[in-house]
């Protein structure tokens, strides 16, 4: 794709957004499709216990991916603003620093988890019955976390460099490899959850290699830049990474919200409904990355347009981008909610036989879960908007609200008040309350601007 096809400052905002959104959404949906296909193979090859075991491990993946998104969002926003002001070298340095940071940060925890998987599995909430499956999955999946973070950071940069189609194909190719290896390892070879984990690690490694190859050799503008190792350079690197992390902290919190959702949900479902409940929730959590990726696709497609035009103080283009992003988020969230509410039995049957106790619980719970999808996607788009404009306080505050501040109390209290339906309604209620607070915040800011002009 030619550079002038993605002129961030002059191309019509609607056209620019859709040139980014379509390949970004396809790439992210392909990643989520891998998760679903992985679950389908595990469900039919291992059973609901396999789904429950994988779901217990997912919060760990969410935590590490959140670190990658934090560095990716932060470096992309900073690089976009430098790019808009013609500071190409500074943009390249920030990108290189972000990739180095996530690599060094991940290596030690990965080594520790591989060396001591059993204590980690117990800490994540594995029962004695599920413990062997959880340990198998951890040992074979965790090594893929380093290239996973390369992808999380690198795809932001690849899109900013004017190659959204390459970013899409990187995700699609990884997805196809994962599907093929899932089938091979789980069915012909009979490796169970270990096979699913190994397939994911190989496919992620391929995607990470593509990203690094592009940024090292093929990037148009934002190629990796040799870093200096003097004391002054290291001090500046720490400063830059700290600033990137502050900008991207709400992205980490967003991913941690998913981790908190799954971790707390696993505990609550286990307490009230046992292993079958964790299996039912596991089926739900195989679909949640779809919803999360849709919201991320909206936010990440708007981000370079917002940050670039924010850097140039082109406010009409910023407002137009915000409007398009929010309308897109609303439409996508509504479509996802309709699927959860309209065809729950079909969605569940992809994973396990509907006669399975876990499947019956999921079919009953999906319609209750559905309304949360709308608020979930819109809230992600709004938080992404704040990040893109370096408005760190509201971005962080709303990310915290939809995470631990509201989600955990909803999970704990609603089942006590209204029984089992309350477990399914915890996420929708926390997202709805967050949206109400976002609307209230916007109304207060608008009123202050009006009174400021009158004064």
Beta strands, then each sheet from edge to edge (+ up, - down):
end
